[in-house]
Amino acid sequence: MAILATPLRSVATSSKTHSARSWQESLRRAIRDPVQLCRSLQLPPQYEQAAAQASQLFGVFVPREYLGRMKKGDEKDPLLRQVLPIAEEIEPGKGFSLDPVGDAAALRARGLLHKYHSRVLLIASGACAVHCRYCFRRHFPYEQMPRRLEDWQPAMEQIKEDTTIEEVILSGGDPLMLTDQRLAELAGCLEPIKHVKRLRIHTRLPVIIPSRVTDSLLSLLSNRHLMPVVVVHINHPAEIDIPVSMALSRLVEAGILVLNQSVLLRGVNDSAEVLTTLSKRLVDLRVMPYYLHQLDRTLGTSHFEVPVDIGIAIIEQMRSRLPGYAMPRFVQENRGKLSKQVLA
């Protein structure tokens, strides 16, 4: 099943602030039609048929804030390439599968994945603010995950019983597609569990729709006993415009540890120049480069794959240009392993 676009019930306005209305309105105004996406960016007509066909397997969802950072008429734009359906998605790709990282085998309760020691992951939302064409969970069965607060109780009981768990990761989809109220309720279920020390949120929303970083979200994250960690997902320096810079700075200034992870993508960021520039931009914003992921081999994404040896060579070039603290680790997730494999 493809990631859900935007179930409006999950983003119903829970705050009277202008910024809260703004991010939710941005979701409502997002482009869902592949032909409209092509025409908005003045692409040649031949792209429309391929986009329409590929989007039947995995839908289009692109907010206009993100669209506005793309160059019109440039089918090779690195941001466009991340969201434009193309014919290659229909090709199976040797060695590519529906669940390359073993999410199904790691399910311990509805919505609860446990792969690594001391931390678990909750599928907090099946919706995303953008449909990235390389998404490793584009086939995930989100319809089977919890929707109501009471549906999370079996997962919470598992976390409560396992005293080795120190960190809970909210992922999806994107957990910031939840309203601040729903997010606070979910975090509130975790707070009484004494052995849980940290709450990590994996999100692309501050990058795609930066107005999602509201005063109420900052208050929610910074006024809890759980240490907040926000991991954003930025692949290319062109994704960081002034509103995104401001949103990231607000998170940092609220005392939240902010990290970035990227995916190595052919035709997007597969060069030392691009990734070095990205690391410098992040460090200047006090966001630490965390991971550069080798592509997860999800069905429909083979055209994005960069060979591992090329990725290692890129990392070596970056290492000669950057201080150690600005270097992401080049990693790969392998089904059934107890940690990510560090490639370089």
C-alpha positions in Angstrom: 0.0 0.0 0.0 1.3 3.5 -0.8 1.8 6.1 1.9 -1.5 7.9 2.6 -1.5 11.5 1.3 -3.3 13.7 3.8 -6.2 12.3 5.8 -7.7 15.7 6.9 -9.0 14.2 10.2 -5.4 13.7 11.3 -4.5 17.4 10.5 -7.7 19.0 11.6 -7.0 22.4 13.2 -6.2 22.0 16.9 -4.6 25.4 17.3 -5.9 29.0 16.7 -2.6 30.3 15.7 -2.0 31.5 12.2 1.1 29.2 11.7 -0.9 26.1 12.6 -3.6 27.0 10.1 -0.9 27.8 7.6 0.8 24.3 7.6 -2.5 22.5 7.4 -3.7 24.7 4.6 -0.4 24.0 2.8 -1.3 20.3 3.0 -4.7 20.9 1.5 -3.3 22.9 -1.4 -0.6 20.3 -2.3 -0.4 19.0 -5.8 -1.8 15.4 -6.1 -2.2 15.2 -9.9 0.9 14.1 -11.8 -0.1 16.0 -14.9 -0.6 19.2 -12.9 2.9 18.6 -11.4 4.4 18.4 -14.9 2.6 21.4 -16.2 3.3 23.5 -13.2 7.0 23.0 -13.8 6.7 23.5 -17.6 8.0 20.0 -18.4 7.9 18.6 -21.9 4.6 16.8 -22.7 6.2 13.3 -22.9 6.7 13.4 -19.1 2.9 13.6 -18.4 2.0 10.1 -19.6 4.9 8.4 -17.7 4.1 10.3 -14.6 0.4 9.4 -14.8 1.2 5.7 -15.2 3.8 5.5 -12.5 1.6 7.4 -10.0 -1.0 4.7 -10.1 1.5 2.6 -8.2 2.5 5.3 -5.7 0.6 8.6 -5.7 1.9 12.1 -6.1 1.8 14.6 -3.2 3.9 17.8 -3.4 3.2 20.9 -1.4 3.6 24.2 -3.3 6.3 25.4 -0.9 8.5 22.6 -2.0 7.5 23.0 -5.6 8.6 26.7 -5.5 12.2 25.7 -4.9 12.4 23.8 -8.2 13.6 25.2 -11.6 10.8 25.3 -14.2 11.6 23.5 -17.4 14.4 21.5 -15.8 13.5 17.8 -15.7 16.9 17.2 -14.0 16.2 19.5 -11.1 17.4 17.5 -8.0 14.3 18.4 -6.0 11.9 17.5 -8.9 13.7 14.2 -9.4 12.7 13.2 -5.8 9.0 13.7 -6.4 8.4 13.2 -10.1 7.0 9.7 -11.1 8.8 8.3 -14.1 8.6 5.2 -16.2 11.6 3.4 -14.5 9.4 3.0 -11.4 7.4 0.4 -13.1 10.5 -1.8 -13.8 10.9 -4.5 -11.1 14.7 -4.1 -10.6 16.7 -7.2 -9.7 17.1 -7.7 -6.0 14.5 -5.0 -5.2 11.5 -6.0 -3.0 8.4 -4.8 -1.1 10.1 -4.9 2.3 13.9 -4.7 1.9 14.7 -3.7 5.5 12.6 -6.4 7.3 9.9 -4.1 8.8 7.3 -6.9 8.8 9.6 -9.3 10.8 10.3 -6.6 13.3 6.7 -5.9 14.3 6.1 -6.7 17.9 2.6 -5.1 18.2 0.5 -3.0 16.0 2.6 0.0 15.1 5.7 -1.1 17.1 8.9 -2.1 15.4 11.8 -3.4 17.5 15.1 -4.0 15.6 17.9 -2.6 17.7 18.9 -2.8 21.3 17.6 -0.1 23.7 15.2 1.6 21.2 12.0 0.9 19.4 10.1 2.7 16.6 6.4 3.6 16.5 4.6 4.1 13.2 2.9 7.3 14.5 1.3 8.2 11.2 0.8 6.7 7.7 0.7 10.1 6.1 3.5 12.2 4.7 3.9 15.9 3.6 5.6 14.8 0.4 5.7 11.5 -1.5 9.4 10.8 -2.1 9.8 8.5 -5.0 12.6 6.5 -3.3 10.6 5.9 -0.1 11.5 2.6 1.5 8.0 2.3 3.1 6.0 3.0 -0.1 4.6 -0.5 0.2 4.1 -0.6 4.0 0.6 -1.7 5.2 -0.3 1.6 7.0 -4.0 0.6 7.1 -3.1 -2.0 9.7 -1.4 0.5 12.1 -3.1 2.2 15.1 -5.2 5.2 14.5 -6.9 5.9 17.9 -5.0 6.5 21.1 -6.5 3.3 22.7 -5.1 1.3 19.8 -1.6 2.1 21.0 -2.1 0.3 24.4 -0.6 -3.1 23.3 2.5 -1.3 22.0 2.8 0.8 25.2 2.5 -2.4 27.3 5.4 -3.9 25.4 7.5 -0.9 25.9 6.7 -0.8 29.6 7.6 -4.4 30.1 11.0 -4.2 28.4 13.2 -2.2 30.7 16.1 -2.2 28.2 14.2 0.3 26.0 15.6 3.8 26.6 14.5 5.6 23.4 11.3 5.7 21.4 11.4 6.8 17.8 8.3 8.3 16.2 8.3 7.6 12.5 5.9 6.7 9.7 4.9 8.3 7.3 5.7 11.4 9.2 4.8 11.9 12.9 4.5 15.6 12.5 1.5 15.0 10.3 -0.3 14.6 13.6 -1.7 17.7 15.3 0.2 19.0 18.3 -2.6 17.7 20.5 -2.4 14.2 19.1 1.4 14.2 19.3 1.2 15.4 22.9 -1.2 12.6 23.8 1.1 10.0 22.2 4.1 11.4 24.1 2.1 11.5 27.2 1.6 7.7 27.1 5.4 7.3 27.1 6.3 9.8 29.8 5.2 7.6 32.8 7.5 4.8 31.6 10.5 5.5 33.7 13.1 3.6 31.7 12.3 5.6 28.5 14.7 8.6 28.5 14.6 10.0 25.0 11.9 10.7 22.3 13.2 10.9 18.8 11.1 12.2 15.9 12.0 11.5 12.3 10.4 14.1 10.1 10.6 15.8 6.7 7.9 18.4 7.5 10.2 21.2 8.7 11.9 21.0 5.3 8.8 20.5 3.1 6.4 22.9 5.0 8.6 24.9 7.5 5.5 26.6 9.0 4.9 23.2 10.8 7.4 24.4 13.4 4.9 26.2 15.5 5.2 27.7 19.0 3.0 24.9 20.4 5.2 22.2 18.8 8.3 23.8 20.3 6.7 24.0 23.7 5.5 20.4 23.4 9.0 19.1 22.6 11.0 21.2 25.0 8.8 21.0 28.1 8.8 17.3 28.7 11.1 15.1 30.8 11.9 13.0 27.7 14.9 14.4 25.9 13.8 15.5 22.5 15.8 14.6 19.3 14.5 15.7 15.9 16.0 14.0 12.8 15.2 15.9 9.7 15.7 14.5 6.2 17.5 16.8 3.7 19.1 15.4 0.6 20.2 18.5 -1.3 21.3 22.0 -0.3 18.6 23.5 -2.6 16.0 22.2 -0.2 17.3 24.7 2.4 15.7 28.1 1.7 15.2 31.0 4.2 11.9 29.6 5.7 13.6 26.2 6.2 16.6 27.8 7.8 14.4 29.7 10.2 12.4 26.6 11.1 15.6 24.6 11.8 17.0 27.5 13.9 13.9 27.6 15.9 14.2 24.0 16.8 17.8 24.4 17.8 17.2 27.5 19.8 14.5 25.7 21.7 17.2 23.4 23.0 16.3 20.4 20.8 19.1 18.3 19.4 18.6 18.4 15.6 20.3 15.9 13.2 20.0 15.3 9.5 20.0 12.1 7.5 20.2 11.9 3.7 19.8 9.2 1.2 22.4 8.8 -1.6 20.4 9.2 -4.8 21.5 9.0 -8.4 20.9 12.2 -10.2 20.1 14.1 -7.0 23.2 14.2 -4.7 25.7 11.6 -6.0 28.6 14.0 -5.9 31.1 15.1 -3.3 30.5 18.8 -4.2 26.7 18.6 -3.5 27.1 16.6 -0.3 29.9 18.8 1.0 27.9 21.9 0.4 24.9 20.3 2.2 27.1 19.4 5.2 28.4 23.0 5.4 24.9 24.5 5.2 23.7 22.2 8.0 26.6 22.9 10.3 26.1 26.6 9.8 22.5 26.1 11.0 23.8 24.0 14.0 22.2 20.9 12.5 24.6 17.9 12.7 25.0 15.7 9.6 24.1 12.2 11.0 23.7 9.6 8.3 24.1 9.2 4.6 22.0 6.1 3.7 22.7 3.7 0.9 19.4 3.3 -0.9 17.1 0.7 0.6 16.3 -1.6 -2.3 12.5 -1.0 -2.4 10.5 -2.1 -5.4 10.1 0.8 -7.8 13.3 2.7 -6.7 16.1 1.0 -8.6 16.8 4.0 -10.8 18.0 5.9 -7.7 20.6 3.4 -6.7 24.3 4.5 -6.6 26.8 1.6 -6.3 28.3 1.3 -2.8 31.9 1.8 -4.1 31.0 5.1 -5.6 29.4 6.1 -2.3 32.5 5.3 -0.5 34.6 7.3 -2.9 32.3 10.3 -2.4 32.7 10.0 1.3 36.5 9.9 1.0 36.4 13.1 -1.1 34.2 14.7 1.5 36.5 13.7 4.3 39.3 15.6 2.7 37.2 18.8 2.6 35.3 18.8 5.9 36.0 18.8 9.6 35.2 15.5 11.3 32.0 16.9 13.0 30.5 17.8 9.6 30.9 14.3 8.2 27.9 12.0 8.0 28.4 8.3 8.4 27.7 6.3 5.2 25.4 3.4 6.4 23.3 0.6 5.0 20.4 -1.1 6.7 20.3 -4.9 6.3 17.3 -7.1 7.0 17.7 -8.9 10.4 20.9 -7.3 11.5 21.3 -5.8 15.0 22.7 -2.5 13.8 23.2 -0.5 10.6 26.3 -1.4 8.7 28.8 1.5 8.5 30.2 1.5 5.0 32.5 4.5 5.4 
